[in-house]
Amino acid sequence: MMEQFKGLAKTLYIWSTTENLEKKVDEIKAATGGDVQVENINRLSMATYANASFDLIVIENAQLTDAFGKLLNLLKPKGKLHLLTYVGSSESILQELKLSGFVNSTNSQNTITCEKPGYETGSAVKLSFAKSKPAAAAVWKIDGDEAEEEDLINEDDLLDEEDKKKPDPESLRVCGTTGKRKACKNCSCGLADELEAEKQQKTKVETQNAKSSCGSCYLGDAFRCSTCPYLGMPAFKPGEKVQLAGNLLNSDL
């Protein structure tokens, strides 16, 4: 079964017993055509070899699941690990090999073969993400012939003249204490008077524009409902424009 490794230059044979040791080494040499180095399975943890030294590592009666990581370092990229026989279930051995970093594991006739990935641990390569910059027109170009005929909304149509008017700076004035358009308790900056004048003007306009729901508001309070806008005002002639006195809405207190 070693014929598949023909042409490998350097092999490490890890043995557990001295029985037929020389015969095994000769078989590996004949099968690979390269050099074979021998190491005892019990001395593997103390042995010193350079990383990426071997094209093939052959083990017989493997009982070293804790050493698969070291074996991975001893193999060259795409190097092979060949377990002639092993102790334990094949499922557990395959799992250990996978967790140690080996790939392409196969199991045939109580023999497991796996491979080191085609790169070395710590390898690095520069990645180029540079791309030619497309023209600005191409970036915003909409695909499809129908898109060219599609009418797009004019941005100027989204705003009317009222939206374009600048606000009155006086309406943006806020209280220095509250930070809002709300007068503080002891307002002395004039904001309280300004807000009160705005309130009176708003009430005056609402009253002038009010419409009677019963048609009898001009007759006086006796004919007015509880929500009548003219409540408390003197009677007036039908159709007459009602004018409010300047101090009518002021508090008596």
One Martini backbone bead per residue (centre of mass of N, CA, C, O) as a GRO file, in nm:
protein
  253
    1MET     BB    1   0.049   0.066  -0.001
    2MET     BB    2   0.318   0.258  -0.070
    3GLU     BB    3   0.301   0.340  -0.379
    4GLN     BB    4   0.156   0.628  -0.344
    5PHE     BB    5   0.465   0.751  -0.244
    6LYS     BB    6   0.604   0.803  -0.493
    7GLY     BB    7   0.876   1.046  -0.483
    8LEU     BB    8   0.961   1.086  -0.197
    9ALA     BB    9   1.227   1.226  -0.020
   10LYS     BB   10   1.108   1.235   0.294
   11THR     BB   11   1.101   1.009   0.581
   12LEU     BB   12   0.911   0.922   0.878
   13TYR     BB   13   0.968   0.652   1.104
   14ILE     BB   14   0.745   0.524   1.351
   15TRP     BB   15   0.825   0.313   1.618
   16SER     BB   16   0.750   0.042   1.871
   17THR     BB   17   0.911  -0.202   1.748
   18THR     BB   18   1.190  -0.421   1.650
   19GLU     BB   19   1.020  -0.577   1.465
   20ASN     BB   20   1.112  -0.554   1.145
   21LEU     BB   21   1.251  -0.274   1.103
   22GLU     BB   22   1.436  -0.296   0.851
   23LYS     BB   23   1.216  -0.394   0.660
   24LYS     BB   24   1.036  -0.141   0.675
   25VAL     BB   25   1.245   0.062   0.576
   26ASP     BB   26   1.296  -0.074   0.300
   27GLU     BB   27   1.005  -0.049   0.197
   28ILE     BB   28   0.991   0.261   0.204
   29LYS     BB   29   1.230   0.318   0.017
   30ALA     BB   30   1.114   0.163  -0.226
   31ALA     BB   31   0.843   0.328  -0.248
   32THR     BB   32   0.964   0.633  -0.249
   33GLY     BB   33   1.291   0.685  -0.314
   34GLY     BB   34   1.391   0.784  -0.034
   35ASP     BB   35   1.448   0.896   0.264
   36VAL     BB   36   1.487   0.744   0.603
   37GLN     BB   37   1.365   0.818   0.922
   38VAL     BB   38   1.412   0.719   1.269
   39GLU     BB   39   1.158   0.680   1.538
   40ASN     BB   40   1.050   0.662   1.852
   41ILE     BB   41   0.744   0.686   2.004
   42ASN     BB   42   0.863   0.759   2.304
   43ARG     BB   43   1.072   1.002   2.172
   44LEU     BB   44   0.910   1.225   2.021
   45SER     BB   45   0.886   1.453   2.241
   46MET     BB   46   1.224   1.482   2.243
   47ALA     BB   47   1.247   1.541   1.962
   48THR     BB   48   1.442   1.719   1.703
   49TYR     BB   49   1.280   1.906   1.445
   50ALA     BB   50   1.224   2.059   1.177
   51ASN     BB   51   1.015   2.228   1.023
   52ALA     BB   52   0.924   2.099   0.736
   53SER     BB   53   1.088   1.804   0.676
   54PHE     BB   54   0.848   1.615   0.562
   55ASP     BB   55   0.655   1.420   0.330
   56LEU     BB   56   0.652   1.165   0.535
   57ILE     BB   57   0.454   0.982   0.786
   58VAL     BB   58   0.508   0.674   0.962
   59ILE     BB   59   0.279   0.466   1.153
   60GLU     BB   60   0.282   0.214   1.413
   61ASN     BB   61   0.072   0.174   1.653
   62ALA     BB   62  -0.102   0.420   1.725
   63GLN     BB   63  -0.067   0.632   2.054
   64LEU     BB   64  -0.070   0.980   1.961
   65THR     BB   65  -0.299   1.211   1.981
   66ASP     BB   66  -0.112   1.440   2.129
   67ALA     BB   67   0.100   1.449   1.852
   68PHE     BB   68  -0.035   1.569   1.591
   69GLY     BB   69   0.068   1.861   1.601
   70LYS     BB   70   0.369   1.793   1.559
   71LEU     BB   71   0.339   1.638   1.292
   72LEU     BB   72   0.235   1.878   1.131
   73ASN     BB   73   0.506   2.044   1.157
   74LEU     BB   74   0.695   1.820   1.016
   75LEU     BB   75   0.538   1.874   0.774
   76LYS     BB   76   0.485   1.951   0.471
   77PRO     BB   77   0.315   2.089   0.251
   78LYS     BB   78   0.116   1.820   0.159
   79GLY     BB   79   0.176   1.620   0.355
   80LYS     BB   80   0.191   1.282   0.488
   81LEU     BB   81  -0.017   1.069   0.694
   82HIS     BB   82   0.060   0.723   0.804
   83LEU     BB   83  -0.157   0.473   0.944
   84LEU     BB   84  -0.127   0.146   0.965
   85THR     BB   85  -0.189   0.134   1.275
   86TYR     BB   86  -0.436   0.140   1.548
   87VAL     BB   87  -0.566   0.271   1.854
   88GLY     BB   88  -0.892   0.255   1.832
   89SER     BB   89  -1.118   0.443   1.691
   90SER     BB   90  -1.161   0.587   1.386
   91GLU     BB   91  -1.336   0.828   1.469
   92SER     BB   92  -1.141   0.948   1.684
   93ILE     BB   93  -0.896   0.980   1.501
   94LEU     BB   94  -1.026   1.165   1.285
   95GLN     BB   95  -1.098   1.388   1.485
   96GLU     BB   96  -0.810   1.452   1.581
   97LEU     BB   97  -0.697   1.525   1.304
   98LYS     BB   98  -0.887   1.760   1.245
   99LEU     BB   99  -0.818   1.930   1.503
  100SER     BB  100  -0.501   1.943   1.416
  101GLY     BB  101  -0.529   2.009   1.071
  102PHE     BB  102  -0.617   1.788   0.900
  103VAL     BB  103  -0.675   1.655   0.569
  104ASN     BB  104  -0.805   1.422   0.372
  105SER     BB  105  -0.933   1.176   0.511
  106THR     BB  106  -0.865   0.817   0.521
  107ASN     BB  107  -1.022   0.475   0.532
  108SER     BB  108  -0.831   0.161   0.490
  109GLN     BB  109  -0.777  -0.125   0.625
  110ASN     BB  110  -0.673   0.004   0.900
  111THR     BB  111  -0.595   0.274   0.730
  112ILE     BB  112  -0.462   0.605   0.769
  113THR     BB  113  -0.497   0.899   0.561
  114CYS     BB  114  -0.338   1.224   0.553
  115GLU     BB  115  -0.323   1.595   0.525
  116LYS     BB  116  -0.154   1.874   0.474
  117PRO     BB  117  -0.184   2.170   0.409
  118GLY     BB  118  -0.079   2.412   0.148
  119TYR     BB  119   0.032   2.546   0.423
  120GLU     BB  120   0.185   2.734   0.659
  121THR     BB  121   0.221   2.825   0.965
  122GLY     BB  122   0.200   3.179   0.935
  123SER     BB  123   0.111   3.248   0.673
  124ALA     BB  124   0.134   3.509   0.416
  125VAL     BB  125  -0.079   3.738   0.221
  126LYS     BB  126  -0.146   3.967  -0.009
  127LEU     BB  127  -0.426   4.178  -0.047
  128SER     BB  128  -0.613   4.300  -0.327
  129PHE     BB  129  -0.868   4.574  -0.340
  130ALA     BB  130  -0.810   4.709  -0.594
  131LYS     BB  131  -0.997   4.937  -0.798
  132SER     BB  132  -1.136   5.074  -1.048
  133LYS     BB  133  -1.260   5.381  -1.092
  134PRO     BB  134  -1.551   5.491  -1.161
  135ALA     BB  135  -1.742   5.688  -1.300
  136ALA     BB  136  -1.966   5.903  -1.174
  137ALA     BB  137  -2.193   5.834  -1.374
  138ALA     BB  138  -2.185   5.520  -1.323
  139VAL     BB  139  -2.268   5.511  -1.024
  140TRP     BB  140  -2.569   5.659  -1.092
  141LYS     BB  141  -2.653   5.448  -1.282
  142ILE     BB  142  -2.935   5.308  -1.425
  143ASP     BB  143  -3.050   5.019  -1.500
  144GLY     BB  144  -3.191   5.021  -1.790
  145ASP     BB  145  -3.401   5.158  -2.029
  146GLU     BB  146  -3.651   5.253  -1.856
  147ALA     BB  147  -3.499   5.455  -1.662
  148GLU     BB  148  -3.456   5.688  -1.875
  149GLU     BB  149  -3.784   5.744  -1.891
  150GLU     BB  150  -3.802   5.816  -1.604
  151ASP     BB  151  -3.959   6.019  -1.380
  152LEU     BB  152  -3.829   6.258  -1.175
  153ILE     BB  153  -3.822   6.434  -0.898
  154ASN     BB  154  -3.837   6.757  -0.823
  155GLU     BB  155  -3.695   6.921  -0.567
  156ASP     BB  156  -3.846   7.202  -0.593
  157ASP     BB  157  -4.142   7.066  -0.559
  158LEU     BB  158  -4.122   7.001  -0.239
  159LEU     BB  159  -4.133   7.317  -0.219
  160ASP     BB  160  -4.279   7.595  -0.106
  161GLU     BB  161  -4.300   7.926  -0.032
  162GLU     BB  162  -4.349   7.883   0.274
  163ASP     BB  163  -4.086   7.710   0.324
  164LYS     BB  164  -3.882   7.953   0.225
  165LYS     BB  165  -3.939   8.112   0.459
  166LYS     BB  166  -3.827   8.311   0.698
  167PRO     BB  167  -3.819   8.337   1.015
  168ASP     BB  168  -3.899   8.511   1.281
  169PRO     BB  169  -3.683   8.605   1.522
  170GLU     BB  170  -3.899   8.656   1.748
  171SER     BB  171  -4.017   8.353   1.734
  172LEU     BB  172  -3.719   8.234   1.842
  173ARG     BB  173  -3.738   8.337   2.117
  174VAL     BB  174  -3.591   8.264   2.431
  175CYS     BB  175  -3.539   8.171   2.742
  176GLY     BB  176  -3.254   8.185   2.943
  177THR     BB  177  -3.366   7.979   3.164
  178THR     BB  178  -3.545   7.752   3.004
  179GLY     BB  179  -3.483   7.734   2.677
  180LYS     BB  180  -3.770   7.840   2.602
  181ARG     BB  181  -4.096   7.945   2.489
  182LYS     BB  182  -4.089   8.030   2.819
  183ALA     BB  183  -4.164   8.195   3.083
  184CYS     BB  184  -4.060   8.283   3.367
  185LYS     BB  185  -4.157   8.384   3.671
  186ASN     BB  186  -3.931   8.645   3.659
  187CYS     BB  187  -3.980   8.813   3.405
  188SER     BB  188  -3.752   9.077   3.232
  189CYS     BB  189  -3.732   9.050   2.894
  190GLY     BB  190  -4.048   9.042   2.762
  191LEU     BB  191  -4.170   8.754   2.697
  192ALA     BB  192  -4.435   8.759   2.856
  193ASP     BB  193  -4.567   8.996   2.698
  194GLU     BB  194  -4.544   8.865   2.418
  195LEU     BB  195  -4.717   8.611   2.478
  196GLU     BB  196  -4.974   8.764   2.566
  197ALA     BB  197  -5.019   8.912   2.297
  198GLU     BB  198  -5.046   8.658   2.124
  199LYS     BB  199  -5.290   8.544   2.274
  200GLN     BB  200  -5.486   8.780   2.222
  201GLN     BB  201  -5.471   8.777   1.912
  202LYS     BB  202  -5.573   8.489   1.877
  203THR     BB  203  -5.846   8.528   2.020
  204LYS     BB  204  -5.948   8.757   1.839
  205VAL     BB  205  -5.946   8.601   1.572
  206GLU     BB  206  -6.129   8.365   1.661
  207THR     BB  207  -6.375   8.547   1.728
  208GLN     BB  208  -6.408   8.682   1.446
  209ASN     BB  209  -6.426   8.380   1.301
  210ALA     BB  210  -6.674   8.304   1.433
  211LYS     BB  211  -6.948   8.071   1.434
  212SER     BB  212  -7.271   8.026   1.458
  213SER     BB  213  -7.488   7.748   1.554
  214CYS     BB  214  -7.777   7.918   1.623
  215GLY     BB  215  -7.810   8.249   1.555
  216SER     BB  216  -7.824   8.400   1.875
  217CYS     BB  217  -7.567   8.558   1.981
  218TYR     BB  218  -7.664   8.870   1.944
  219LEU     BB  219  -7.878   8.873   2.197
  220GLY     BB  220  -7.706   8.723   2.420
  221ASP     BB  221  -7.649   8.526   2.699
  222ALA     BB  222  -7.946   8.403   2.711
  223PHE     BB  223  -7.880   8.268   2.400
  224ARG     BB  224  -7.624   8.126   2.496
  225CYS     BB  225  -7.392   7.904   2.514
  226SER     BB  226  -7.122   7.774   2.698
  227THR     BB  227  -6.932   7.787   2.410
  228CYS     BB  228  -6.952   8.069   2.337
  229PRO     BB  229  -6.749   8.323   2.200
  230TYR     BB  230  -6.962   8.565   2.316
  231LEU     BB  231  -6.932   8.525   2.604
  232GLY     BB  232  -6.980   8.834   2.787
  233MET     BB  233  -7.099   8.994   2.563
  234PRO     BB  234  -7.264   9.211   2.407
  235ALA     BB  235  -7.499   9.295   2.219
  236PHE     BB  236  -7.571   9.263   1.860
  237LYS     BB  237  -7.585   9.300   1.538
  238PRO     BB  238  -7.648   9.149   1.263
  239GLY     BB  239  -7.321   9.136   1.104
  240GLU     BB  240  -7.158   9.259   1.314
  241LYS     BB  241  -6.849   9.366   1.405
  242VAL     BB  242  -6.659   9.252   1.663
  243GLN     BB  243  -6.504   9.440   1.922
  244LEU     BB  244  -6.234   9.426   2.133
  245ALA     BB  245  -6.112   9.515   2.408
  246GLY     BB  246  -5.792   9.553   2.524
  247ASN     BB  247  -5.892   9.461   2.846
  248LEU     BB  248  -6.076   9.198   2.834
  249LEU     BB  249  -5.834   8.961   2.875
  250ASN     BB  250  -5.756   9.070   3.133
  251SER     BB  251  -5.668   9.046   3.442
  252ASP     BB  252  -5.805   9.154   3.761
  253LEU     BB  253  -5.542   9.073   3.945
   0.00000   0.00000   0.00000
